[in-house]
């Protein structure tokens, strides 16, 4: 039998984050108007019922804001950013 090398979960997360940053990866998720105001303080006033999607880097920092999921993904493609699923 052999010993498997064990990694601390925090070390693994840091390593994955580094890889994802190098590969220019981001994720898309639907956001509320309140979240948008926190992410983009310079944003104009937005109606509460507006559907909004954010493109976020692997650290959760906002990159772009769009009115649909497909528009957010298109923005990523235009900037050579690969979108990944986050569960």
ROSE-4610 file (N, C-alpha, C; in Angstrom, 1 decimal, always signed):
// ROSE-4610
residu = [X/X/X/X/X/X/X/X/X/X/X/X/X/X/X/X/X/X/X/X/X/X/X/X/X/X/X/X/X/X/X/X/X/X/X/X/X/X/X/X/X/X/X/X/X/X/X/X/X/X/X/X/X/X/X/X/X/X/X/X/X/X/X/X/X/X/X/X/X/X/X/X/X/X/X/X/X/X/X/X/X/X/X/X/X/X/X/X/X/X/X/X/X/X/X/X/X/X/X/X/X/X/X/X/X/X/X/X/X/X/X/X/X/X/X/X/X/X/X/X/X/X/X/X/X/X/X/X/X/X/X/X/X/X/X/X/X/X/X/X/X/X/X/X/X/X/X/X/X/X/X/X/X/X/X/X/X/X/X/X/X/X/X/X/X/X/X/X/X/X/X/X/X/X/X/X/X/X/X/X/X/X/X/X/X/X/X/X/X/X/X/X/X/X/X/X/X/X/X/X/X/X/X/X/X/X/X/X/X/X/X/X/X/X/X/X/X/X/X/X/X/X/X/X/X/X/X/X/X/X/X/X/X/X/X/X/X/X/X/X/X/X/X/X/X/X/X/X/X/X/X/X/X/X/X/X/X/X/X/X/X]
num = [1/1/1/2/2/2/3/3/3/4/4/4/5/5/5/6/6/6/7/7/7/8/8/8/9/9/9/10/10/10/11/11/11/12/12/12/13/13/13/14/14/14/15/15/15/16/16/16/17/17/17/18/18/18/19/19/19/20/20/20/21/21/21/22/22/22/23/23/23/24/24/24/25/25/25/26/26/26/27/27/27/28/28/28/29/29/29/30/30/30/31/31/31/32/32/32/33/33/33/34/34/34/35/35/35/36/36/36/37/37/37/38/38/38/39/39/39/40/40/40/41/41/41/42/42/42/43/43/43/44/44/44/45/45/45/46/46/46/47/47/47/48/48/48/49/49/49/50/50/50/51/51/51/52/52/52/53/53/53/54/54/54/55/55/55/56/56/56/57/57/57/58/58/58/59/59/59/60/60/60/61/61/61/62/62/62/63/63/63/64/64/64/65/65/65/66/66/66/67/67/67/68/68/68/69/69/69/70/70/70/71/71/71/72/72/72/73/73/73/74/74/74/75/75/75/76/76/76/77/77/77/78/78/78/79/79/79/80/80/80/81/81/81/82/82/82/83/83/83/84/84/84/85/85/85/86/86/86/87/87/87]
x = [+0.8/+0.0/+0.9/+0.4/+1.2/+0.5/+1.3/+0.7/+0.3/-0.9/-1.3/-1.0/-0.5/-0.2/-1.5/-1.7/-2.9/-2.7/-3.7/-3.6/-4.7/-4.3/-5.2/-6.2/-7.5/-8.5/-8.2/-7.7/-7.4/-6.2/-5.2/-4.2/-4.7/-5.6/-6.2/-7.0/-7.8/-8.5/-7.6/-6.6/-5.6/-5.0/-4.6/-4.0/-5.0/-6.2/-7.2/-7.5/-7.5/-7.8/-6.7/-5.4/-4.3/-4.4/-4.7/-4.8/-6.0/-7.1/-8.2/-7.9/-7.1/-6.8/-5.8/-4.9/-4.0/-4.7/-5.7/-6.4/-7.5/-7.7/-8.7/-10.1/-10.4/-11.7/-12.6/-13.9/-14.8/-16.2/-17.1/-18.4/-19.5/-20.7/-21.8/-22.9/-23.5/-24.6/-25.6/-26.8/-27.9/-27.7/-27.9/-27.7/-28.9/-29.1/-30.1/-29.7/-30.6/-30.3/-29.4/-29.8/-29.0/-27.5/-27.3/-26.0/-25.2/-25.9/-25.3/-24.8/-25.7/-25.3/-24.0/-23.8/-22.6/-21.4/-21.7/-20.6/-20.2/-21.1/-20.9/-21.5/-20.8/-21.4/-21.7/-21.0/-21.2/-22.4/-23.0/-24.1/-25.3/-26.0/-27.2/-28.3/-29.3/-30.4/-31.1/-31.4/-31.9/-33.2/-34.3/-35.6/-35.4/-36.1/-36.0/-36.4/-37.2/-37.7/-36.8/-35.7/-34.8/-34.0/-34.0/-33.1/-31.7/-30.8/-29.4/-28.5/-27.4/-26.4/-25.0/-24.2/-22.9/-21.8/-20.8/-19.6/-18.6/-18.2/-17.4/-16.1/-15.0/-13.8/-13.8/-12.8/-12.8/-12.8/-12.4/-12.4/-13.7/-14.7/-16.0/-16.0/-14.9/-14.9/-15.6/-16.4/-17.2/-16.4/-16.7/-16.0/-17.0/-18.2/-19.2/-20.6/-21.5/-22.9/-23.7/-24.8/-25.6/-27.0/-27.9/-29.3/-29.8/-28.8/-29.2/-27.9/-28.2/-27.0/-26.2/-26.9/-26.2/-25.4/-25.8/-25.1/-23.8/-23.9/-22.8/-21.7/-22.2/-21.3/-20.6/-21.4/-20.8/-19.7/-20.0/-19.0/-17.7/-17.8/-16.6/-15.9/-16.6/-16.0/-15.3/-15.8/-15.2/-13.9/-13.7/-12.5/-11.6/-11.9/-11.1/-11.1/-12.3/-12.4/-13.4/-12.9/-13.7/-14.6/-15.9/-16.9/-16.9/-17.0/-17.1/-18.3/-18.8/-20.0/-19.5/-20.3/-19.9/-21.2/-20.9/-22.0/-21.9]
y = [-1.2/+0.0/+1.2/+2.3/+3.6/+4.7/+5.6/+6.8/+7.8/+8.3/+9.4/+10.8/+11.7/+13.0/+13.7/+14.3/+15.0/+16.5/+17.1/+18.6/+19.2/+20.3/+21.1/+21.7/+21.7/+22.2/+23.7/+24.5/+25.9/+26.0/+25.1/+25.0/+24.7/+23.7/+23.3/+24.4/+25.1/+26.3/+27.3/+27.7/+28.7/+28.2/+27.0/+26.4/+26.5/+26.1/+26.2/+27.6/+28.5/+29.9/+30.4/+30.1/+30.5/+30.0/+28.8/+28.2/+28.9/+29.2/+29.8/+31.2/+31.9/+33.3/+33.3/+32.4/+32.3/+32.0/+31.2/+30.8/+31.7/+32.8/+33.8/+33.2/+32.7/+32.1/+33.0/+32.9/+33.6/+32.9/+33.3/+32.7/+33.8/+33.3/+34.2/+33.8/+34.8/+34.4/+35.6/+35.3/+36.3/+37.1/+38.4/+39.2/+40.1/+40.5/+41.5/+42.9/+43.8/+45.2/+45.7/+45.2/+45.6/+45.1/+43.9/+43.4/+44.3/+44.7/+45.5/+46.8/+47.4/+48.7/+48.5/+47.4/+47.1/+46.9/+46.1/+45.8/+47.0/+47.7/+48.8/+50.1/+50.7/+51.9/+53.1/+53.1/+54.1/+53.9/+52.7/+52.4/+53.3/+53.7/+54.5/+53.7/+54.4/+53.7/+52.7/+51.6/+50.5/+50.0/+49.8/+49.4/+48.0/+47.9/+46.6/+45.4/+45.4/+44.2/+43.9/+44.6/+44.4/+43.1/+42.2/+41.0/+41.4/+41.0/+41.3/+40.1/+40.1/+39.0/+39.6/+39.1/+39.6/+38.6/+39.0/+38.2/+38.5/+37.5/+37.7/+36.8/+37.4/+36.6/+35.5/+34.7/+33.6/+34.0/+35.3/+35.8/+36.5/+36.5/+37.1/+38.6/+39.1/+40.5/+40.7/+41.8/+42.0/+42.4/+41.9/+42.3/+43.0/+42.5/+43.1/+42.8/+43.6/+43.5/+43.5/+42.6/+42.5/+42.2/+42.4/+42.2/+40.7/+39.9/+38.5/+37.6/+36.3/+35.4/+35.3/+35.2/+35.1/+36.3/+37.5/+38.7/+38.7/+38.3/+38.2/+37.2/+36.1/+35.1/+35.6/+36.4/+37.0/+38.0/+38.8/+39.7/+39.0/+37.8/+37.0/+36.6/+36.1/+35.6/+36.7/+37.8/+39.0/+39.4/+39.1/+39.4/+38.2/+37.1/+35.9/+35.3/+35.4/+34.8/+33.6/+32.5/+31.2/+31.3/+31.0/+30.9/+29.5/+29.3/+28.0/+28.0/+26.7/+26.6/+26.5/+27.1/+27.1/+26.5/+25.5/+24.8/+25.0]
z = [+0.0/+0.0/+0.0/-0.6/-0.6/+0.1/+0.5/+1.2/+0.2/+0.3/-0.6/+0.0/-0.8/-0.3/+0.0/+1.1/+1.5/+1.4/+0.9/+0.8/+1.7/+2.3/+3.1/+2.1/+2.4/+1.5/+1.1/+2.0/+1.7/+0.7/+0.8/-0.2/-1.5/-1.6/-2.8/-3.5/-2.7/-3.2/-3.7/-3.0/-3.5/-4.8/-4.9/-6.1/-7.3/-7.1/-8.1/-8.6/-7.6/-7.9/-8.8/-8.5/-9.3/-10.7/-10.8/-12.2/-12.9/-12.3/-13.0/-13.3/-12.5/-12.8/-14.1/-14.1/-15.2/-16.5/-16.4/-17.7/-18.0/-17.3/-17.5/-17.5/-16.4/-16.2/-15.3/-15.5/-14.7/-14.7/-13.9/-13.9/-14.0/-14.4/-14.6/-13.6/-13.0/-12.1/-12.1/-11.8/-11.8/-10.4/-10.5/-9.3/-9.1/-7.9/-7.6/-7.8/-7.8/-8.0/-6.8/-5.6/-4.4/-4.5/-5.0/-5.2/-6.3/-7.3/-8.4/-7.8/-6.9/-6.3/-5.5/-4.8/-4.1/-5.0/-6.1/-7.0/-7.8/-8.3/-9.2/-8.6/-7.7/-7.0/-8.0/-9.1/-10.1/-11.0/-10.9/-11.8/-11.5/-12.6/-12.5/-11.7/-11.3/-10.6/-11.5/-11.0/-11.8/-11.2/-12.0/-11.5/-10.8/-9.7/-8.9/-9.6/-10.6/-11.3/-12.5/-12.7/-13.8/-13.6/-14.6/-14.6/-14.9/-14.1/-14.2/-14.0/-14.8/-14.7/-14.7/-13.8/-13.6/-14.1/-14.7/-15.0/-13.9/-13.1/-12.0/-12.1/-11.7/-11.7/-10.6/-10.6/-9.6/-8.2/-7.9/-6.6/-6.2/-7.2/-7.0/-7.3/-7.9/-8.3/-9.6/-9.7/-10.9/-12.1/-13.2/-14.5/-15.4/-15.5/-16.4/-15.9/-16.3/-16.0/-17.3/-17.3/-18.5/-18.2/-19.1/-18.9/-19.2/-19.6/-19.8/-19.6/-19.3/-19.1/-20.4/-21.5/-22.8/-23.1/-22.8/-23.0/-22.1/-20.9/-20.0/-20.5/-21.0/-21.6/-22.9/-23.7/-24.9/-24.5/-23.5/-23.0/-22.7/-22.0/-21.6/-22.8/-23.8/-25.1/-25.8/-25.8/-26.5/-25.8/-24.6/-23.8/-23.6/-24.3/-24.2/-22.8/-22.1/-20.8/-20.9/-20.4/-20.4/-19.2/-19.4/-18.3/-17.8/-16.5/-15.9/-15.0/-14.7/-13.8/-12.4/-11.5/-10.1/-9.4/-8.6/-7.9/-6.5]
